[in-house]
């Protein structure tokens, strides 16, 4: 009833009718699939011999423009360490740490949740026991192509809790979000197979065929153990699309170096790409009134697959999806170029899909006339998107406003760093985004300019010699019911000489721990003012189906931006609330107002690298990298508490938060940067 009530308040009647019709159609489709598909093989044979010379030509050009050879040479230590782990089927995904993912592996307790479900590791016994009868013959045929000593990866496993989905069950009937602690994003992230490009790098650098062989074997492993429409890896269309793109690009990288795989692998690979294509095509994640990055991933994946297949029998499909791509660029990006979902990390996720697809379209030698006409139509949209994107990356990093699930589409620059002691995830590095923007901008002949104000998305940047200040004040995303937004209006982040100082708390998780999901998107985890215990937008609780909903109650919001000045007013708390900020070279002055006599709390979340050296009544003194920063709160009680933040999805790190509490209607405070100390 709670969800129904919210839906009735959110969508107009016409949209509700469309949603009901779509739900009924989906119900009929599911019933049909259940009654028919279990009697037939879902591996479809496609004996097409494709000509991928056009695509490989594009890959060759891209390798040159991204200086891939230089990248491999300068990152050899990272790539070697990664490849050895991947060959041993060890993965570090979404905060898991390095863990071996095999049928007979055991897994650690994850926040008190653990499942014992060790599988039979013998390949042939596994196929005999776990693949449904109509698909068994094809699976066994693929398994026979693997070396005797090859160990299967467990593609159905939540590798943090040990929970396992069932590949013998239709994907429609494999459910998620119904068991506390179990996160479906773990097997999905593994199933994207975004690590495969590393095998190409090491093969190219060392000329050792063990890397090409492992690349081949892992793809055959996936094909054999994951019949289309069965298990958790075919639950939604987005991840199969991303997987297909990673397969296609890495396969083409090998082919561009004249590497010859065996005929049986080539045939199984192409057949599976066709299977991926038709699965995504038949399961598009489009909804009346609600669609977002998933649908964008569907369309971009289909276009790149079509460019790879170069199949004239699918040219009408290409026309359709090229038109849909144009529609979504117009629909999902705002007039200032920001993504409509209101999350900065999700903007760059969709930008990655956009740029990768644009690059292949621009350099395609198939359907060139249609592509040229398409590119002319989207010129202005792409210009705005690029201006937004280059101006919200600082030192190759972005700010964490809104949801962040640490996801990406395809990257040549792997999201890892290496130190003397560890190999660490570094998802928040957007060097490749900038490089692709500059490459594509040359085609469009863009003059990319500097801007600091993006009022439709709601982000404003104040850049000084000593600091970078980023302010967020967005409208509610009605198109996507606030799915990836947080209660962070008038929140901010701050870097001092490129050091993170005031930060956003992150996201941590989605469906595995609903209470933590709601906690990290609540106002208490953001750098703004809260009145009493009120939220800016209501967060539905005790309903896991509403973990991607916020309830808008905003009556009005007003932002005024001038040089060295920002002022915002809103009425989230049924009274006028405002934040005014003035900027000097080394000082930032805040005035927070709320015409209520209730308790007000101002929060400032510090980076884990910040050291608090002193708390003296209303003055807090801190140090970051030998730079001293002082807070002064003039009419507040000040305290410091420990807080857990999430710098990447699935990981938690301890830090500190400064809390300033007052009953006054106006709270003045300031932040001063003092010269470096010895």
C-alpha positions in Angstrom: 0.0 0.0 0.0 2.9 2.4 0.8 4.4 1.9 -2.7 0.9 2.3 -4.4 0.3 5.5 -2.5 3.7 6.9 -3.5 3.2 5.9 -7.1 -0.2 7.7 -7.2 1.4 10.9 -5.9 4.3 10.7 -8.3 2.9 9.9 -11.8 0.1 11.4 -13.8 -2.9 9.2 -14.7 -1.7 8.7 -18.4 1.6 7.3 -17.2 0.0 5.1 -14.6 -2.3 3.6 -17.3 0.8 2.9 -19.5 2.6 1.3 -16.6 -0.4 -1.0 -15.8 -0.6 -2.1 -19.5 3.2 -2.7 -19.5 2.9 -4.8 -16.2 0.2 -6.9 -17.7 2.2 -7.5 -20.9 5.2 -8.4 -18.8 3.1 -10.9 -16.8 1.8 -12.6 -20.0 5.4 -12.7 -21.3 6.7 -14.3 -18.2 4.0 -16.9 -18.2 4.7 -17.7 -21.9 8.4 -18.0 -21.2 7.9 -20.3 -18.2 5.6 -22.5 -20.2 7.8 -22.8 -23.4 11.4 -22.0 -22.8 12.1 -24.8 -20.4 11.6 -27.3 -23.2 14.0 -25.7 -25.7 17.6 -24.7 -25.8 18.2 -21.0 -25.2 21.6 -21.2 -26.9 20.7 -20.0 -30.4 23.0 -21.0 -33.3 24.2 -18.3 -35.7 26.5 -19.6 -38.4 27.4 -16.2 -39.5 30.9 -15.5 -40.6 31.3 -11.8 -39.8 33.7 -9.3 -41.4 35.0 -7.3 -38.5 37.8 -5.5 -40.5 35.9 -2.1 -40.1 35.7 -2.5 -36.3 39.4 -3.6 -36.0 40.4 -0.5 -38.1 38.6 1.6 -35.4 40.3 -0.3 -32.6 43.7 0.3 -34.2 43.1 4.0 -34.4 41.8 4.1 -30.8 44.9 2.2 -29.5 47.1 4.9 -31.2 45.0 7.9 -29.9 45.0 6.6 -26.3 48.7 5.7 -26.4 48.0 2.2 -25.3 51.6 0.9 -25.8 52.9 3.7 -23.5 50.2 2.9 -21.0 51.2 -0.8 -20.8 54.9 0.1 -20.4 54.4 2.6 -17.7 51.9 0.4 -15.8 53.6 -3.0 -16.2 53.9 -3.7 -12.5 50.2 -3.1 -11.9 49.2 -5.1 -15.0 51.5 -8.0 -14.1 50.1 -8.3 -10.6 46.6 -8.1 -11.8 47.0 -10.7 -14.5 48.5 -13.2 -12.0 45.5 -12.8 -9.7 43.0 -13.0 -12.5 44.7 -16.2 -13.9 44.2 -17.7 -10.4 40.6 -16.5 -10.5 41.1 -13.9 -7.7 39.1 -10.7 -8.0 38.7 -7.5 -6.0 35.3 -6.1 -6.7 33.0 -3.6 -4.8 35.0 -3.7 -1.6 35.5 -7.4 -1.4 39.3 -7.5 -1.2 41.1 -10.1 -3.2 39.0 -13.3 -3.1 39.2 -16.5 -5.1 35.9 -17.2 -6.8 35.6 -20.9 -7.7 32.9 -23.6 -7.2 34.6 -25.1 -4.1 35.8 -21.8 -2.5 34.7 -20.8 1.0 33.8 -17.2 1.8 34.1 -15.0 4.8 31.4 -13.6 7.0 30.1 -10.2 5.6 28.7 -8.0 8.4 27.3 -11.1 10.2 26.0 -12.8 7.1 27.4 -16.0 5.8 26.3 -19.0 3.7 28.0 -22.4 3.2 27.4 -23.7 -0.3 30.4 -25.5 -1.6 29.9 -26.9 -5.1 31.3 -30.0 -6.9 34.4 -28.5 -8.7 34.6 -31.2 -11.5 33.6 -29.4 -14.7 31.7 -32.2 -16.3 29.8 -33.1 -13.1 28.9 -29.5 -12.5 27.4 -29.2 -16.0 25.6 -32.5 -15.6 24.1 -31.4 -12.3 23.4 -27.7 -12.8 22.6 -27.0 -16.4 19.0 -27.7 -17.5 18.5 -30.5 -19.9 17.8 -28.6 -23.2 21.0 -26.6 -22.8 23.2 -29.4 -21.4 24.4 -30.7 -24.7 25.7 -27.3 -25.9 27.3 -26.6 -22.5 29.1 -29.9 -22.5 30.4 -29.1 -26.0 31.8 -25.8 -24.8 33.3 -27.4 -21.6 35.2 -29.9 -23.7 37.1 -27.0 -25.3 38.6 -26.1 -21.9 41.9 -27.6 -20.7 41.6 -30.5 -18.3 43.2 -28.6 -15.4 41.1 -25.4 -15.9 38.9 -24.6 -12.8 35.5 -23.0 -13.4 34.7 -19.6 -12.0 31.5 -19.5 -9.9 29.5 -16.9 -11.8 26.4 -17.3 -9.5 28.1 -16.5 -6.3 27.8 -13.5 -4.0 31.4 -13.7 -3.1 31.2 -11.7 0.1 28.6 -13.8 1.9 28.8 -17.1 0.0 25.2 -17.0 -1.1 24.6 -18.7 -4.5 21.9 -18.2 -7.1 20.8 -21.1 -9.3 21.8 -21.5 -12.9 19.3 -24.3 -13.4 16.5 -21.8 -12.7 15.1 -19.3 -15.1 16.5 -15.8 -14.6 12.9 -14.6 -14.2 12.7 -16.8 -11.1 16.1 -15.9 -9.6 15.2 -13.1 -7.1 17.4 -10.6 -5.3 17.0 -8.0 -2.6 15.0 -10.4 -0.4 17.9 -11.6 1.9 19.6 -9.2 4.2 23.4 -9.0 3.5 23.2 -10.6 0.0 24.1 -8.2 -2.8 23.3 -9.1 -6.4 25.7 -6.5 -7.6 28.6 -8.8 -6.7 28.0 -11.5 -9.3 26.8 -8.9 -11.8 30.1 -7.0 -11.4 32.1 -10.2 -12.0 29.9 -11.1 -14.9 30.7 -7.8 -16.7 34.2 -9.3 -17.2 35.8 -5.9 -17.3 39.2 -7.4 -16.3 39.7 -9.1 -19.6 41.5 -6.2 -21.2 44.4 -6.9 -18.8 45.1 -10.3 -20.5 45.5 -8.5 -23.8 48.0 -6.0 -22.3 50.1 -8.7 -20.8 50.1 -10.8 -23.9 51.0 -7.8 -26.0 53.9 -6.9 -23.7 55.3 -10.4 -23.0 54.2 -12.3 -26.1 53.3 -15.1 -23.7 50.3 -17.1 -24.9 49.2 -18.1 -21.4 47.4 -14.7 -21.2 45.5 -15.1 -24.5 44.7 -18.7 -23.5 43.2 -17.5 -20.1 41.2 -14.9 -21.9 39.8 -17.6 -24.2 39.1 -20.0 -21.4 37.3 -17.5 -19.1 34.9 -16.6 -21.9 34.2 -20.3 -22.7 33.7 -20.9 -19.0 31.1 -18.2 -18.9 29.3 -19.4 -22.0 29.2 -23.0 -20.8 28.0 -22.2 -17.3 25.5 -19.5 -18.1 22.8 -20.5 -20.7 20.9 -17.4 -21.9 17.9 -16.6 -19.7 19.1 -18.8 -16.8 20.8 -17.9 -13.6 21.5 -14.5 -12.1 23.8 -13.3 -15.0 20.8 -12.9 -17.3 18.4 -11.2 -14.8 18.5 -7.8 -16.4 19.7 -6.5 -19.8 22.2 -3.9 -18.7 25.0 -6.3 -17.5 24.9 -8.6 -20.5 25.2 -5.5 -22.7 28.2 -4.3 -20.8 29.7 -7.8 -20.8 29.3 -8.0 -24.6 31.1 -4.7 -25.1 34.0 -5.8 -23.0 34.2 -9.1 -24.9 34.0 -7.3 -28.3 36.6 -4.7 -27.6 39.1 -7.1 -26.0 38.6 -9.7 -28.8 39.2 -7.0 -31.4 42.4 -5.9 -29.6 43.8 -9.4 -30.0 42.6 -9.6 -33.6 44.2 -6.2 -34.3 47.6 -7.8 -33.4 46.9 -10.7 -35.8 46.4 -13.1 -33.0 44.5 -16.3 -34.1 42.2 -18.1 -31.7 41.1 -21.6 -32.6 38.1 -22.0 -34.9 35.9 -23.5 -32.1 36.4 -20.5 -29.9 35.8 -18.0 -32.6 32.5 -19.7 -33.5 31.4 -20.0 -29.9 32.3 -16.4 -29.3 30.4 -15.0 -32.3 27.4 -17.1 -31.4 27.4 -15.8 -27.9 27.6 -12.2 -29.1 24.5 -12.8 -31.2 22.8 -14.4 -28.1 23.8 -11.3 -26.0 22.5 -9.0 -28.7 19.1 -10.7 -29.0 18.7 -10.9 -25.2 19.3 -7.2 -24.7 17.1 -6.4 -27.7 14.2 -8.4 -26.2 14.6 -7.2 -22.6 15.1 -3.5 -22.9 14.9 -1.7 -19.6 12.4 0.9 -20.7 9.5 2.0 -18.6 6.7 4.5 -19.1 7.7 7.5 -17.0 10.8 5.8 -15.6 14.0 5.0 -17.5 17.6 6.0 -16.9 21.2 4.7 -17.2 20.1 1.1 -17.6 18.2 1.9 -20.8 21.1 4.1 -22.0 23.4 1.1 -21.4 21.0 -1.1 -23.4 21.0 1.2 -26.4 24.7 2.0 -26.5 25.6 -1.7 -26.1 23.3 -2.7 -29.0 24.8 -0.1 -31.3 28.4 -1.1 -30.6 27.5 -4.8 -31.1 25.9 -4.0 -34.4 29.0 -2.1 -35.5 31.1 -5.1 -34.6 28.8 -7.6 -36.3 28.6 -5.5 -39.5 25.5 -7.5 -40.4 23.4 -6.0 -43.2 20.4 -8.1 -42.2 20.3 -6.1 -39.0 20.5 -2.6 -40.6 16.9 -1.8 -39.7 17.7 -2.5 -36.1 20.7 -0.1 -36.4 18.4 2.6 -37.7 16.0 2.1 -34.8 18.7 2.1 -32.1 20.5 5.1 -33.6 17.2 7.0 -33.4 16.7 5.8 -29.8 20.2 6.9 -28.9 19.4 10.4 -30.2 16.2 10.4 -28.2 18.0 9.4 -25.0 20.7 11.9 -25.4 18.0 14.6 -25.5 16.0 13.0 -22.7 18.6 12.0 -20.2 20.9 15.1 -20.3 19.7 18.5 -19.1 20.1 21.8 -20.8 23.4 22.5 -19.0 24.8 19.0 -20.1 24.4 17.2 -16.7 22.6 13.9 -16.5 19.0 14.1 -15.4 19.4 11.5 -12.6 21.1 14.1 -10.4 24.1 12.0 -9.4 27.5 13.2 -10.5 29.0 9.7 -10.6 26.1 8.5 -12.7 26.7 11.4 -15.1 30.2 10.1 -15.8 28.9 6.5 -16.0 26.5 7.5 -18.8 29.2 9.8 -20.3 31.4 6.7 -20.6 28.7 4.9 -22.5 28.2 8.0 -24.6 31.8 8.6 -25.5 32.6 4.9 -26.2 29.6 4.7 -28.6 30.3 8.0 -30.3 33.9 7.0 -30.9 32.9 3.8 -32.7 30.2 5.6 -34.6 32.5 8.4 -35.8 35.1 6.0 -37.0 32.7 3.4 -38.5 32.9 2.5 -42.1 29.4 0.9 -42.0 26.2 2.9 -42.3 28.3 6.1 -42.7 25.6 8.3 -44.2 23.1 7.5 -41.4 25.8 8.1 -38.8 26.8 11.5 -40.3 23.2 12.7 -40.3 22.9 11.5 -36.7 26.0 13.3 -35.5 24.8 16.5 -37.1 21.6 16.3 -35.2 23.2 15.9 -31.8 26.0 18.5 -32.2 24.5 21.0 -29.7 23.7 18.3 -27.1 27.2 16.8 -27.2 28.7 20.3 -26.8 26.7 21.0 -23.6 27.5 17.5 -22.2 31.2 18.0 -22.8 31.3 21.4 -21.3 29.6 20.1 -18.2 31.9 17.1 -18.0 35.3 18.8 -18.4 34.4 21.5 -15.8 33.4 19.0 -13.1 36.6 16.9 -13.2 39.3 18.3 -11.0 42.8 16.5 -11.0 41.1 13.6 -12.9 38.6 13.1 -10.1 34.9 14.0 -9.5 32.9 14.9 -6.5 30.6 12.3 -4.9 27.2 14.0 -5.1 24.3 11.5 -5.2 24.6 7.7 -5.6 27.9 6.1 -6.6 28.0 2.3 -7.3 31.6 2.3 -8.6 30.4 1.1 -12.0 31.9 1.7 -15.4 31.3 0.7 -19.0 34.6 -0.1 -20.5 38.1 1.3 -19.6 41.4 0.9 -21.2 43.0 2.5 -18.0 42.3 -0.1 -15.4 40.9 1.3 -12.0 43.8 0.1 -9.9 46.9 1.6 -8.3 49.9 -0.2 -6.8 52.0 0.8 -3.8 54.9 -1.0 -2.1 52.4 -3.0 0.0 49.2 -3.3 -1.9 47.2 -3.3 -5.1 44.2 -1.0 -4.5 41.0 -0.1 -6.4 41.1 3.4 -7.8 37.7 3.8 -9.4 37.6 7.6 -9.0 40.1 8.3 -11.8 38.6 9.9 -14.9 41.7 10.4 -17.0 40.3 8.4 -19.8 37.1 10.4 -19.9 39.1 13.6 -20.5 41.1 11.9 -23.2 38.1 10.6 -25.1 36.3 14.0 -24.8 39.3 15.7 -26.3 39.5 13.2 -29.1 35.8 13.4 -30.0 35.8 17.2 -29.6 38.3 17.4 -32.4 35.8 15.7 -34.7 33.0 18.1 -33.8 35.5 21.0 -33.8 34.4 22.1 -30.4 36.0 24.9 -28.5 35.7 23.7 -24.9 35.2 26.6 -22.5 35.5 27.0 -18.8 32.3 27.4 -16.8 31.6 27.2 -13.1 27.7 27.3 -12.9 25.4 24.5 -14.0 21.9 25.5 -12.6 19.8 22.7 -14.2 21.9 19.9 -12.7 22.5 22.1 -9.7 26.3 22.2 -9.2 28.5 25.3 -8.8 32.3 25.4 -8.6 34.4 28.1 -7.0 38.0 27.7 -7.9 40.7 29.6 -6.0 44.5 29.3 -5.8 44.3 27.6 -2.4 41.0 25.6 -2.7 38.3 24.2 -4.9 34.8 24.5 -3.6 31.9 22.4 -5.0 28.3 23.2 -4.1 25.2 21.1 -4.9 21.7 22.4 -5.0 19.6 20.3 -7.4 15.9 20.0 -8.3 14.2 16.7 -7.7 14.5 14.3 -10.6 10.8 13.6 -11.3 11.6 11.6 -14.4 13.4 9.0 -12.3 11.6 9.5 -8.9 14.9 10.6 -7.3 16.3 7.1 -7.8 20.0 8.1 -7.4 19.7 11.3 -5.5 20.5 12.0 -1.9 19.2 14.5 0.7 22.2 16.7 0.0 20.8 20.0 -1.2 23.1 22.9 -0.2 25.8 20.4 0.7 29.4 21.0 -0.4 32.8 19.4 -0.8 36.2 21.1 -0.5 39.7 20.4 -1.7 42.7 22.3 -0.2 45.5 22.4 -2.7 44.2 19.3 -4.4 43.8 17.4 -1.0 40.3 16.2 -0.2 39.2 18.0 2.9 35.4 18.2 3.2 33.9 15.1 1.5 30.6 13.4 0.7 29.9 10.3 2.7 29.3 8.1 -0.4 26.7 5.3 -0.9 28.1 2.0 0.5 25.3 -0.4 -0.8 21.9 -0.7 -2.3 19.8 -3.8 -1.6 22.0 -5.8 0.8 21.5 -3.6 3.8 18.4 -1.4 3.4 18.9 0.5 6.6 22.5 1.5 5.5 21.2 2.4 2.1 18.8 4.8 3.6 21.3 6.1 6.1 23.9 7.1 3.5 21.3 9.0 1.4 19.8 10.8 4.4 20.6 14.4 5.4 22.6 13.3 8.4 25.3 12.0 6.1 25.8 15.3 4.2 27.4 18.7 4.7 24.3 20.8 5.1 21.9 22.1 7.8 19.2 19.9 9.3 16.2 21.2 11.3 15.4 18.8 14.2 15.1 15.3 12.7 13.5 16.3 9.4 14.6 15.2 6.0 14.8 17.4 2.8 12.9 14.7 1.0 11.1 11.8 2.7 12.8 8.5 2.5 10.4 5.5 2.4 11.4 3.0 5.1 10.5 -0.6 5.9 10.0 -1.3 2.2 12.9 -2.7 0.2 11.0 -2.1 -3.1 11.4 1.6 -2.5 15.1 1.8 -2.0 15.3 3.9 -5.2 12.6 6.3 -4.3 12.6 9.7 -2.6 9.4 11.6 -1.9 9.6 15.2 -3.1 8.1 17.8 -0.7 9.9 20.8 -2.1 7.6 23.9 -2.4 10.3 26.2 -3.8 14.0 26.4 -4.2 16.0 29.5 -5.3 19.7 29.8 -6.0 21.6 33.0 -6.6 25.2 32.7 -7.9 27.6 35.6 -8.3 31.3 36.0 -8.3 32.6 35.0 -4.8 29.0 34.5 -3.6 26.4 31.8 -3.4 22.9 32.0 -1.8 20.2 29.3 -1.7 16.7 29.3 -0.2 14.4 26.3 0.2 11.3 25.2 2.1 12.0 21.5 2.8 11.2 22.0 6.5 7.9 24.0 6.0 9.8 27.1 6.8 12.3 29.3 4.9 15.8 27.9 5.2 18.8 29.5 3.5 22.5 29.1 3.1 24.7 32.1 2.1 28.4 31.6 1.4 31.0 34.3 0.7 34.5 33.5 -0.7 37.9 35.1 -0.2 41.3 33.8 -1.1 41.9 32.0 2.2 38.5 32.3 3.9 35.0 31.0 3.4 32.1 32.6 5.3 28.8 30.7 5.9 25.5 32.0 7.1 22.8 29.4 7.7 19.3 30.6 8.5 16.1 28.8 9.4 13.2 30.7 10.9 12.3 28.0 13.5 13.2 27.7 17.2 13.9 24.0 16.9 17.3 22.4 17.1 19.5 23.0 14.0 22.6 20.9 13.2 25.3 21.8 10.7 27.6 18.9 9.6 31.0 18.8 8.0 32.4 15.4 7.1 36.2 15.4 7.1 38.4 13.3 4.8 40.1 10.4 6.6 43.4 12.1 5.9 42.5 15.2 8.0 44.0 15.4 11.5 42.1 17.3 14.2 44.7 19.0 16.3 42.4 21.0 18.7 38.8 21.6 19.8 38.4 24.6 21.9 34.8 25.5 22.6 33.6 26.8 19.2 37.0 26.5 17.3 38.2 23.4 15.6 41.8 23.3 14.2 42.8 20.7 11.6 45.7 19.8 9.4 45.8 18.2 6.0 49.2 17.5 4.4 50.9 20.2 6.5 48.2 22.8 5.7 46.3 24.1 8.7 42.6 24.8 8.4 40.5 26.4 11.2 36.7 26.4 11.8 35.1 29.0 13.9 31.4 28.6 14.9 30.0 31.8 16.5 26.8 30.7 18.2 26.9 26.9 18.3 27.9 24.0 20.5 30.6 22.1 18.6 31.5 18.4 18.9 33.4 15.9 16.9 32.2 12.3 16.3 33.5 9.3 14.4 31.7 8.4 11.3 31.9 5.7 8.7 32.2 6.8 5.1 32.1 4.9 1.8 34.7 6.1 -0.7 33.9 3.2 -3.0 30.8 1.0 -3.2 30.9 -1.8 -0.7 33.7 -0.3 1.4 33.7 1.5 4.7 36.3 3.8 6.2 36.4 5.6 9.5 36.6 9.4 9.5 35.4 12.3 11.6 32.5 14.7 11.4 32.2 18.1 13.0 28.7 18.8 14.4 27.6 22.4 15.2 24.3 22.6 17.1 22.2 25.7 17.8 18.7 26.9 18.6 19.3 30.3 17.0 17.6 31.1 13.8 20.9 32.4 12.2 24.2 30.4 12.5 27.4 32.1 11.4 30.6 30.2 10.9 33.7 30.4 8.8 36.6 28.3 7.6 40.1 29.7 7.2 43.1 28.3 5.4 46.4 29.1 7.2 49.7 28.9 5.4 51.6 25.7 5.5 53.2 24.7 8.8 56.7 23.2 9.2 
